[in-house]
Amino acid sequence: MADRSPLPHPAAGDSRLDGVLTSGGPRGTGVTEREFTTQVRSQARLVLRRFLRHRLGVASLVVFTLLILLAFIGGGLWHYKYNVFTPDNSVGPSLRHPFGTDSTGYDTFSQVLQGTQRSMEIALVVALSSTVVGALYGATAGFFRGFFDASMMRLVDLFLTFPVIAVAAILGYQIGPRASGWFFVAIILSALTWPYVARVVRGITLSLREKEYIEAARALGATNRRIVLRHIIPNAMGAIIVTVTLLVATAILAETALSFIGFGVQAPDTSLGLLVSNGQTAVQTRPWLFYFPGLFIVVIALTVNFIGDALRDAFDPTQTRVRA
């Protein structure tokens, strides 16, 4: 005959209270020998943890942040201005002029800070505007598929065949003096780089649109616009963030090339590319005019690429090995 007695109360020394198991201690002592707890980790916390374990990416982020602070804050605190003459002409690096001066007396350090600020502004405008346009365009094409997708992506393929520097130089020449402003340079580069983002986001959208939560959103009556903006793009944000970092480096190098050949930022404004272009003629006699702005370009491009590499690993859930 089956035992129908009620379940016994927890024995002495073996109690389960609020999800914590305590055992082995005498009655009433409250001594805990084993504790089983589960800590819920959000996706953002996991990504941050994987990123912080990437030492080279963290170091690059620190250097890049310091460069931004130096460019946007240091220029205003430095006692020489980039467009004001000093009594020292063609002076080499010293405590008074860390990066020396040019033949007209401009302080090279203040000019490099101003050039870094202008190049950063161009790069950030290009990265943000290209990412917004490319993400919306690629997500829309991948979500609807079919003829709509094919037509939209053929336009992207057409843009991808254009050489960015050559087309940007031609557009800058055709627009004329108005293209000398840094914002016009940023707009031209944005118009030529958004297809790279669109191609990446479109590929991710083709996979995301088949997920169960997309079908559930459709069943609940969500519109296509809501699905794209509230479900597709947020779940593709990992790849989008990585693309933003890569576009920053690409935009800085593109602006440098345009200013170097005379179709980018023009005087009296300045940029890193313009400083390198002006300093190439004096590389033998006053090398500091050429190498210091060139060094800033190299450091910015390297740090941004390392940050993008670390973000790619952080957003990859299959990444098990942490690279230094």
Secondary structure, DSSP 8 states (H G I E B T S, - for coil): -----------TTEEEETTEEEESS-TTT---S---------HHHHHHHHHHT-HHHHHHHHHHHHHHHIIIIIHHHSSS-TTS--S--S--S-SSSTT-B-TT--BHHHHHHHHHHHHHHHHHHHHHHHHHHHHHHHHHHHHH-HHHHHHHHHHHHHHHTS-HHHHHHHHHHHHGGGGGSHHHHHHHHHHHHHHHHHHHHHHHHHHHTTSHHHHHHHHTT--HHHHIIIIIHHHTHHHHHHHHHHHHHHHHHHHHHHHHTTSS--TTS--HHHHHHHHGGGTTT-THHHHHHHHHHHHHHHHHHHHHHHHHHHH-TT--S---
